[in-house]
Amino acid sequence: MPELRQVVVVGAGTMGSQIALQTALSGRYRVTLVDAGAEQLERAQAQNRKLVARGIEKGRYTDRQGAGALTAITTGTELAAAAAGADLVIEAVFEDFEVKKAIFEQADAGAPAHSILASNSSSIAISRLAAVTRRPDRCCNMHFFHPVTVMALCEVVQGPQTSEETIATAMEFVRSIDRVPVQIRREVHGFIVNRILVEAIEEALRLLEGGYASFEDIDIAVKKGLNWPMGPFELLDFSGIDIFQGVLEDRHRLGEGPEPSRVLREKVDKGELGRKTGRGFYEYPEGK
């Protein structure tokens, strides 16, 4: 397997910034966090400093580890320049195929021939992104879970043209940054976790729409009966109701499920998207 030294993470939102931080905390890699917005990069750095301070306070890592990780991350606004020295490029922007496609095209044009291109997408098949590159054998999904510095799992998805060497290297990389990889050998919409989770949330929505129980009681039942840390409606608010609706629309487009429920459509139409808008199924006072 090729040795990875330089890792580029594209997208300085919550996921991208934490993937960069978790990679840097391993002490094994040089990391470049790329985003088109300089202000977004500054916000990502500030958030990572807070996460490191909290981690040190809780004893997850030492002062030296935290300081070393922050030093190991450089930032940039030009993907072409960053990709030129990359061994691994991880795309971690929002779930929009056209945006991800453009990033894969740029990364493929700028990165060395040996570089692996990975997508953090939770639903977009890597074959669709690999098709716009000259290296489909070196493309895969690496789906991390939020928050990356807490959630250990990473789903590594093998596309129809992904080589065994690429998968082996990706799996070893995930282990090297203290995360736990699982391999998905064939593309399937939603991968493992989201595929199971979607079924559970859709059933919760059917119970709500049918008038069998309130969303509050459904959440209580799931938390107390299944020991979930969040109920399905709390999870929808946390993740973004619009994001979940998009996943269902994509699945419906592929002929693998029904259209999104009426309840979701109504919430999205009203702009009640969850925590990020202050209201979803629950209300969130400002600053909470």
KOLDREN-447819 format. One record per residue: residue number from 1; residue in one letter; z, y, x of N, C-alpha, C in turn. Coordinates in steps of 0.02 Angstrom, whole numbers. Layout:
BEGIN
SITE;NUM;a;Z;Y;X;Z;Y;X;Z;Y;X .
...
***
This chain:
BEGIN
SITE;1;m;0;-60;42;0;0;0;0;62;44 .
SITE;2;p;-38;114;24;-39;175;63;29;210;61 .
SITE;3;e;47;244;115;110;280;116;102;348;83 .
SITE;4;l;148;365;39;147;429;5;195;477;41 .
SITE;5;r;171;535;55;213;586;87;213;651;49 .
SITE;6;q;154;673;27;148;737;-7;134;725;-81 .
SITE;7;v;178;750;-125;172;741;-197;161;810;-229 .
SITE;8;v;111;815;-272;97;876;-308;110;863;-382 .
SITE;9;v;150;906;-413;164;902;-484;133;963;-517 .
SITE;10;v;91;951;-567;55;1005;-601;87;1019;-669 .
SITE;11;g;112;1080;-677;145;1099;-739;219;1110;-726 .
SITE;12;a;242;1173;-732;311;1190;-716;354;1199;-778 .
SITE;13;g;337;1162;-830;380;1160;-888;440;1116;-874 .
SITE;14;t;476;1098;-927;537;1058;-918;522;992;-884 .
SITE;15;m;470;957;-907;455;891;-878;431;898;-805 .
SITE;16;g;383;940;-794;355;946;-727;406;969;-675 .
SITE;17;s;447;1018;-694;497;1043;-646;548;989;-629 .
SITE;18;q;567;948;-679;616;896;-666;586;836;-629 .
SITE;19;i;522;821;-641;490;769;-601;488;790;-528 .
SITE;20;a;472;854;-516;472;880;-447;541;875;-417 .
SITE;21;l;592;894;-455;661;892;-429;683;821;-414 .
SITE;22;q;671;774;-460;691;705;-449;656;675;-389 .
SITE;23;t;593;694;-379;556;670;-321;587;698;-257 .
SITE;24;a;603;763;-258;632;795;-199;702;768;-183 .
SITE;25;l;740;750;-234;808;725;-224;809;659;-185 .
SITE;26;s;753;623;-186;750;560;-149;753;572;-74 .
SITE;27;g;734;633;-52;734;648;20;676;617;57 .
SITE;28;r;627;591;21;571;555;54;505;593;54 .
SITE;29;y;500;645;13;434;675;2;436;751;8 .
SITE;30;r;379;778;27;367;849;19;336;858;-50 .
SITE;31;v;359;908;-86;339;916;-155;312;987;-167 .
SITE;32;t;255;991;-200;228;1056;-221;224;1057;-297 .
SITE;33;l;254;1107;-327;252;1117;-399;201;1171;-414 .
SITE;34;v;151;1153;-454;95;1199;-467;94;1220;-540 .
SITE;35;d;84;1284;-551;76;1310;-619;35;1374;-614 .
SITE;36;a;-6;1386;-665;-48;1446;-665;-7;1510;-671 .
SITE;37;g;53;1504;-698;95;1563;-707;150;1569;-655 .
SITE;38;a;150;1623;-618;201;1634;-567;270;1641;-598 .
SITE;39;e;274;1673;-656;338;1681;-690;367;1614;-712 .
SITE;40;q;323;1570;-735;345;1503;-755;373;1465;-695 .
SITE;41;l;343;1472;-638;368;1441;-577;437;1467;-560 .
SITE;42;e;447;1532;-568;513;1561;-554;566;1534;-602 .
SITE;43;r;547;1527;-666;594;1498;-715;611;1426;-698 .
SITE;44;a;559;1388;-676;570;1318;-657;618;1313;-598 .
SITE;45;q;609;1355;-549;653;1354;-490;725;1371;-510 .
SITE;46;a;733;1421;-554;800;1440;-577;833;1383;-615 .
SITE;47;q;794;1349;-657;821;1293;-695;841;1236;-648 .
SITE;48;n;801;1223;-599;817;1169;-551;879;1186;-510 .
SITE;49;r;888;1249;-494;950;1268;-459;1011;1253;-502 .
SITE;50;k;1006;1267;-567;1061;1253;-613;1074;1178;-617 .
SITE;51;l;1020;1139;-622;1028;1066;-626;1060;1038;-563 .
SITE;52;v;1041;1064;-506;1070;1041;-443;1144;1059;-440 .
SITE;53;a;1160;1120;-459;1231;1142;-458;1273;1098;-505 .
SITE;54;r;1245;1082;-563;1281;1039;-611;1288;968;-583 .
SITE;55;g;1236;944;-551;1238;877;-522;1289;871;-466 .
SITE;56;i;1294;923;-425;1344;924;-371;1414;926;-401 .
SITE;57;e;1423;967;-453;1488;973;-485;1511;906;-515 .
SITE;58;k;1463;867;-541;1480;803;-572;1480;745;-521 .
SITE;59;g;1466;760;-458;1468;709;-407;1408;664;-404 .
SITE;60;r;1353;684;-435;1293;642;-434;1260;643;-365 .
SITE;61;y;1265;699;-331;1239;704;-262;1279;757;-225 .
SITE;62;t;1271;756;-159;1309;800;-116;1277;869;-110 .
SITE;63;d;1315;916;-82;1288;982;-69;1225;978;-26 .
SITE;64;r;1227;934;23;1171;926;69;1109;899;33 .
SITE;65;q;1119;850;-10;1063;822;-48;1032;876;-94 .
SITE;66;g;1075;912;-128;1050;964;-173;1012;1018;-137 .
SITE;67;a;1040;1042;-83;1007;1095;-44;942;1070;-15 .
SITE;68;g;942;1008;9;882;979;38;826;972;-13 .
SITE;69;a;844;953;-75;795;945;-128;762;1011;-146 .
SITE;70;l;803;1062;-153;776;1128;-171;731;1155;-116 .
SITE;71;t;749;1141;-54;708;1163;3;642;1126;7 .
SITE;72;a;643;1062;-15;583;1020;-10;529;1039;-60 .
SITE;73;i;546;1078;-112;498;1097;-163;468;1165;-147 .
SITE;74;t;403;1166;-137;367;1229;-131;328;1240;-196 .
SITE;75;t;306;1300;-208;269;1314;-269;203;1347;-254 .
SITE;76;g;158;1343;-302;92;1374;-294;57;1381;-361 .
SITE;77;t;10;1427;-364;-29;1438;-425;-100;1411;-420 .
SITE;78;e;-118;1385;-362;-186;1361;-352;-186;1285;-342 .
SITE;79;l;-210;1249;-391;-210;1176;-388;-254;1150;-332 .
SITE;80;a;-312;1181;-322;-359;1157;-270;-326;1158;-202 .
SITE;81;a;-290;1211;-186;-258;1216;-120;-203;1165;-113 .
SITE;82;a;-163;1155;-166;-108;1107;-162;-134;1035;-158 .
SITE;83;a;-186;1020;-196;-212;952;-199;-245;930;-133 .
SITE;84;a;-266;978;-93;-302;961;-31;-262;916;15 .
SITE;85;g;-195;921;13;-155;879;57;-114;827;20 .
SITE;86;a;-131;814;-43;-89;771;-85;-105;697;-77 .
SITE;87;d;-53;657;-77;-61;584;-81;-54;561;-153 .
SITE;88;l;-17;600;-193;-6;585;-263;-4;650;-302 .
SITE;89;v;-44;654;-355;-43;711;-400;-20;687;-468 .
SITE;90;i;34;718;-494;60;700;-560;49;759;-607 .
SITE;91;e;8;748;-657;-5;800;-708;49;796;-761 .
SITE;92;a;81;853;-775;137;854;-823;134;916;-867 .
SITE;93;v;75;930;-894;68;986;-941;74;960;-1012 .
SITE;94;f;68;1005;-1061;78;985;-1131;22;939;-1155 .
SITE;95;e;36;906;-1212;-8;853;-1237;-72;881;-1268 .
SITE;96;d;-118;901;-1227;-183;926;-1249;-236;895;-1204 .
SITE;97;f;-280;854;-1232;-327;817;-1191;-371;863;-1150 .
SITE;98;e;-396;917;-1179;-443;960;-1143;-409;993;-1083 .
SITE;99;v;-346;1012;-1091;-309;1042;-1036;-298;990;-980 .
SITE;100;k;-277;931;-999;-266;878;-950;-331;858;-916 .
SITE;101;k;-384;855;-955;-450;838;-927;-470;888;-872 .
SITE;102;a;-460;953;-886;-478;1004;-836;-436;996;-773 .
SITE;103;i;-373;978;-780;-331;968;-721;-354;908;-681 .
SITE;104;f;-371;854;-715;-396;795;-679;-461;810;-643 .
SITE;105;e;-504;849;-673;-567;867;-640;-553;908;-577 .
SITE;106;q;-508;956;-581;-491;997;-523;-457;957;-469 .
SITE;107;a;-409;914;-489;-373;874;-441;-420;825;-406 .
SITE;108;d;-466;796;-443;-513;748;-414;-559;782;-364 .
SITE;109;a;-579;843;-380;-623;880;-334;-588;901;-270 .
SITE;110;g;-522;915;-275;-487;942;-217;-447;893;-177 .
SITE;111;a;-426;837;-206;-382;790;-172;-420;743;-127 .
SITE;112;p;-388;719;-73;-421;670;-29;-439;606;-68 .
SITE;113;a;-486;568;-41;-511;509;-75;-457;457;-89 .
SITE;114;h;-405;455;-47;-353;404;-55;-301;423;-108 .
SITE;115;s;-302;485;-131;-249;509;-175;-249;475;-243 .
SITE;116;i;-190;464;-269;-181;437;-337;-172;495;-384 .
SITE;117;l;-205;492;-442;-197;542;-494;-162;510;-553 .
SITE;118;a;-105;538;-573;-64;510;-626;-53;562;-680 .
SITE;119;s;-47;538;-742;-32;581;-799;35;562;-828 .
SITE;120;n;75;613;-843;139;602;-876;132;598;-952 .
SITE;121;s;71;596;-976;59;595;-1049;97;537;-1082 .
SITE;122;s;123;551;-1142;158;500;-1180;112;465;-1229 .
SITE;123;s;49;487;-1234;5;457;-1284;-68;453;-1265 .
SITE;124;i;-90;495;-1218;-161;496;-1200;-177;441;-1149 .
SITE;125;a;-223;397;-1167;-241;341;-1124;-270;366;-1058 .
SITE;126;i;-249;335;-1003;-272;357;-937;-347;347;-929 .
SITE;127;s;-377;299;-965;-448;287;-959;-489;349;-980 .
SITE;128;r;-463;388;-1028;-498;448;-1050;-498;501;-995 .
SITE;129;l;-445;506;-958;-440;555;-904;-475;529;-841 .
SITE;130;a;-468;465;-828;-500;436;-769;-576;441;-772 .
SITE;131;a;-602;443;-833;-675;444;-843;-707;508;-816 .
SITE;132;v;-668;562;-807;-696;624;-782;-689;629;-707 .
SITE;133;t;-663;577;-674;-654;578;-602;-702;530;-567 .
SITE;134;r;-702;535;-501;-741;489;-460;-699;431;-435 .
SITE;135;r;-636;427;-459;-590;376;-434;-550;343;-491 .
SITE;136;p;-583;315;-541;-547;285;-597;-499;229;-575 .
SITE;137;d;-514;199;-517;-471;145;-492;-405;172;-465 .
SITE;138;r;-401;239;-454;-340;269;-426;-306;315;-476 .
SITE;139;c;-316;300;-541;-285;340;-594;-239;295;-636 .
SITE;140;c;-182;323;-657;-136;285;-699;-92;334;-737 .
SITE;141;n;-57;308;-787;-5;347;-821;61;336;-785 .
SITE;142;m;100;389;-777;171;384;-758;209;424;-809 .
SITE;143;h;233;391;-860;266;425;-915;341;426;-905 .
SITE;144;f;367;483;-881;439;492;-873;469;514;-939 .
SITE;145;f;535;510;-943;570;527;-1005;616;587;-993 .
SITE;146;h;622;627;-1045;662;689;-1042;734;675;-1060 .
SITE;147;p;782;703;-1021;774;739;-958;766;692;-899 .
SITE;148;v;718;707;-857;699;661;-803;756;646;-755 .
SITE;149;t;799;696;-744;854;686;-696;911;644;-725 .
SITE;150;v;906;627;-789;956;585;-822;927;518;-844 .
SITE;151;m;868;521;-876;836;461;-904;800;423;-848 .
SITE;152;a;818;360;-839;794;322;-781;724;294;-790 .
SITE;153;l;702;285;-852;640;247;-865;577;286;-848 .
SITE;154;c;527;249;-823;459;276;-815;410;221;-833 .
SITE;155;e;368;233;-883;317;185;-904;254;196;-861 .
SITE;156;v;235;145;-823;175;148;-781;120;108;-815 .
SITE;157;v;66;142;-833;14;111;-874;-49;99;-833 .
SITE;158;q;-73;38;-835;-134;18;-800;-194;23;-846 .
SITE;159;g;-240;67;-827;-302;74;-865;-350;17;-849 .
SITE;160;p;-405;13;-886;-453;-43;-875;-483;-44;-806 .
SITE;161;q;-485;13;-771;-513;15;-703;-460;28;-650 .
SITE;162;t;-398;36;-669;-345;48;-620;-336;-12;-575 .
SITE;163;s;-335;-2;-509;-329;-57;-462;-257;-82;-459 .
SITE;164;e;-250;-144;-437;-182;-172;-428;-144;-135;-374 .
SITE;165;e;-180;-112;-323;-149;-74;-269;-120;-9;-296 .
SITE;166;t;-157;25;-340;-133;88;-369;-70;76;-409 .
SITE;167;i;-69;24;-450;-11;9;-491;49;-9;-447 .
SITE;168;a;37;-49;-396;92;-68;-351;121;-7;-316 .
SITE;169;t;78;38;-295;101;99;-262;139;144;-310 .
SITE;170;a;114;150;-371;148;191;-421;217;162;-438 .
SITE;171;m;221;97;-446;285;65;-462;335;76;-406 .
SITE;172;e;312;69;-344;356;78;-287;378;151;-280 .
SITE;173;f;333;198;-295;351;268;-294;408;282;-343 .
SITE;174;v;401;257;-404;453;269;-456;520;241;-432 .
SITE;175;r;520;182;-403;582;154;-377;611;197;-321 .
SITE;176;s;567;225;-280;589;263;-222;623;328;-241 .
SITE;177;i;611;353;-301;645;414;-324;701;398;-373 .
SITE;178;d;724;336;-369;783;313;-406;772;313;-482 .
SITE;179;r;711;297;-503;696;286;-573;675;213;-582 .
SITE;180;v;672;190;-643;658;120;-658;589;114;-690 .
SITE;181;p;541;82;-656;474;76;-685;466;13;-727 .
SITE;182;v;427;17;-780;403;-42;-815;327;-37;-817 .
SITE;183;q;294;-94;-809;222;-95;-806;192;-114;-873 .
SITE;184;i;145;-74;-896;107;-90;-957;37;-110;-933 .
SITE;185;r;21;-173;-942;-38;-203;-911;-104;-187;-946 .
SITE;186;r;-99;-167;-1010;-158;-148;-1048;-142;-85;-1087 .
SITE;187;e;-192;-42;-1094;-181;20;-1131;-165;5;-1204 .
SITE;188;v;-114;40;-1230;-97;36;-1301;-67;103;-1320 .
SITE;189;h;-86;128;-1378;-63;194;-1399;13;195;-1406 .
SITE;190;g;44;246;-1375;117;253;-1379;155;213;-1327 .
SITE;191;f;120;171;-1288;152;131;-1237;206;86;-1267 .
SITE;192;i;264;80;-1237;316;36;-1264;366;75;-1306 .
SITE;193;v;401;122;-1275;457;155;-1308;434;195;-1368 .
SITE;194;n;383;237;-1360;362;278;-1416;330;237;-1472 .
SITE;195;r;299;181;-1454;270;138;-1505;325;111;-1550 .
SITE;196;i;380;88;-1521;436;63;-1560;471;120;-1597 .
SITE;197;l;479;176;-1562;514;234;-1591;476;262;-1650 .
SITE;198;v;410;266;-1645;370;293;-1700;379;253;-1763 .
SITE;199;e;381;187;-1756;391;145;-1815;458;160;-1848 .
SITE;200;a;510;168;-1808;577;182;-1835;579;250;-1869 .
SITE;201;i;549;301;-1839;550;367;-1868;508;370;-1932 .
SITE;202;e;451;336;-1932;410;335;-1992;448;302;-2050 .
SITE;203;e;486;250;-2036;526;218;-2088;580;266;-2114 .
SITE;204;a;610;304;-2068;660;354;-2088;628;407;-2134 .
SITE;205;l;567;428;-2117;531;477;-2159;515;448;-2228 .
SITE;206;r;496;384;-2230;482;353;-2295;545;350;-2338 .
SITE;207;l;602;335;-2307;665;334;-2345;682;402;-2372 .
SITE;208;l;669;455;-2332;682;523;-2354;635;543;-2410 .
SITE;209;e;570;531;-2401;521;550;-2451;531;512;-2516 .
SITE;210;g;556;450;-2512;567;410;-2572;631;428;-2608 .
SITE;211;g;670;474;-2579;731;494;-2611;788;444;-2605 .
SITE;212;y;783;398;-2558;835;347;-2551;898;373;-2518 .
SITE;213;a;890;423;-2474;948;451;-2440;929;519;-2410 .
SITE;214;s;979;560;-2397;966;624;-2364;952;612;-2290 .
SITE;215;f;919;661;-2257;906;653;-2186;971;651;-2146 .
SITE;216;e;1022;687;-2170;1087;687;-2136;1118;617;-2137 .
SITE;217;d;1115;585;-2195;1145;518;-2200;1105;465;-2163 .
SITE;218;i;1039;475;-2161;998;428;-2122;1016;434;-2048 .
SITE;219;d;1025;495;-2024;1046;505;-1955;1113;473;-1941 .
SITE;220;i;1161;484;-1987;1227;454;-1977;1223;378;-1975 .
SITE;221;a;1184;349;-2021;1177;276;-2024;1148;247;-1960 .
SITE;222;v;1097;280;-1933;1065;256;-1872;1112;262;-1812 .
SITE;223;k;1148;319;-1808;1193;329;-1751;1252;280;-1754 .
SITE;224;k;1280;271;-1812;1339;228;-1817;1320;154;-1823 .
SITE;225;g;1262;139;-1853;1243;70;-1862;1202;40;-1805 .
SITE;226;l;1161;82;-1772;1119;58;-1717;1142;85;-1650 .
SITE;227;n;1192;129;-1651;1221;158;-1591;1171;201;-1553 .
SITE;228;w;1124;233;-1589;1080;281;-1557;1119;345;-1542 .
SITE;229;p;1106;378;-1486;1140;441;-1472;1120;498;-1519 .
SITE;230;m;1059;493;-1546;1034;541;-1596;1005;503;-1654 .
SITE;231;g;1010;532;-1714;975;505;-1771;901;523;-1767 .
SITE;232;p;857;492;-1808;785;505;-1804;767;578;-1818 .
SITE;233;f;803;611;-1864;786;680;-1880;813;728;-1826 .
SITE;234;e;870;712;-1798;893;751;-1740;844;744;-1682 .
SITE;235;l;818;685;-1672;770;673;-1618;705;710;-1630 .
SITE;236;l;682;712;-1693;622;751;-1709;632;825;-1692 .
SITE;237;d;690;852;-1711;705;922;-1695;708;933;-1620 .
SITE;238;f;737;886;-1584;745;892;-1512;677;890;-1476 .
SITE;239;s;635;844;-1497;570;834;-1464;518;886;-1486 .
SITE;240;g;524;910;-1547;473;955;-1576;435;919;-1631 .
SITE;241;i;444;942;-1692;412;909;-1749;336;911;-1742 .
SITE;242;d;310;966;-1715;237;971;-1705;212;921;-1654 .
SITE;243;i;252;907;-1603;232;858;-1552;226;789;-1584 .
SITE;244;f;276;772;-1625;274;706;-1657;216;701;-1706 .
SITE;245;q;203;755;-1743;146;755;-1788;81;744;-1750 .
SITE;246;g;75;776;-1691;15;767;-1650;6;695;-1628 .
SITE;247;v;62;661;-1611;58;591;-1592;33;549;-1650 .
SITE;248;l;58;563;-1710;36;525;-1770;-37;539;-1786 .
SITE;249;e;-58;601;-1777;-128;618;-1790;-174;582;-1741 .
SITE;250;d;-153;578;-1678;-193;544;-1628;-197;469;-1644 .
SITE;251;r;-141;441;-1664;-140;370;-1682;-184;356;-1743 .
SITE;252;h;-182;402;-1792;-224;395;-1852;-298;399;-1833 .
SITE;253;r;-313;445;-1787;-383;453;-1765;-409;388;-1734 .
SITE;254;l;-364;351;-1701;-384;288;-1669;-383;229;-1718 .
SITE;255;g;-365;243;-1781;-363;191;-1831;-303;145;-1827 .
SITE;256;e;-249;169;-1795;-191;126;-1785;-132;144;-1830 .
SITE;257;g;-140;192;-1874;-85;210;-1918;-106;260;-1971 .
SITE;258;p;-62;273;-2020;-78;320;-2073;-75;392;-2049 .
SITE;259;e;-96;438;-2092;-89;509;-2077;-15;528;-2073 .
SITE;260;p;1;583;-2039;71;605;-2037;99;617;-2107 .
SITE;261;s;163;608;-2115;195;614;-2181;193;685;-2207 .
SITE;262;r;199;691;-2273;201;756;-2306;257;800;-2279 .
SITE;263;v;316;769;-2267;373;807;-2243;357;840;-2176 .
SITE;264;l;326;804;-2131;309;833;-2066;259;890;-2073 .
SITE;265;r;208;879;-2114;156;931;-2123;187;995;-2150 .
SITE;266;e;233;988;-2198;265;1046;-2227;307;1084;-2176 .
SITE;267;k;343;1047;-2133;383;1079;-2081;340;1117;-2032 .
SITE;268;v;285;1086;-2011;241;1118;-1963;208;1179;-1994 .
SITE;269;d;186;1174;-2056;154;1231;-2090;202;1291;-2095 .
SITE;270;k;266;1277;-2104;317;1330;-2109;339;1356;-2040 .
SITE;271;g;317;1323;-1987;340;1343;-1920;409;1320;-1904 .
SITE;272;e;434;1272;-1942;501;1244;-1930;493;1183;-1886 .
SITE;273;l;492;1195;-1821;472;1143;-1774;531;1110;-1739 .
SITE;274;g;592;1131;-1755;650;1101;-1723;690;1152;-1683 .
SITE;275;r;721;1127;-1631;765;1170;-1591;729;1230;-1561 .
SITE;276;k;667;1220;-1541;631;1273;-1506;616;1333;-1552 .
SITE;277;t;616;1323;-1618;605;1379;-1664;669;1398;-1701 .
SITE;278;g;724;1363;-1687;788;1379;-1720;798;1344;-1786 .
SITE;279;r;748;1310;-1810;754;1274;-1874;704;1217;-1876 .
SITE;280;g;727;1159;-1899;685;1102;-1911;713;1067;-1972 .
SITE;281;f;737;1007;-1963;776;976;-2017;846;1007;-2018 .
SITE;282;y;869;1028;-1960;934;1062;-1954;921;1134;-1933 .
SITE;283;e;972;1175;-1938;968;1244;-1914;1005;1249;-1848 .
SITE;284;y;979;1292;-1803;1008;1301;-1736;1021;1375;-1724 .
SITE;285;p;1085;1395;-1727;1101;1466;-1715;1074;1488;-1647 .
SITE;286;e;1060;1552;-1643;1032;1580;-1581;1078;1564;-1522 .
SITE;287;g;1046;1539;-1468;1084;1524;-1408;1113;1454;-1406 .
SITE;288;k;1107;1416;-1461;1134;1348;-1462;1079;1297;-1444 .
***
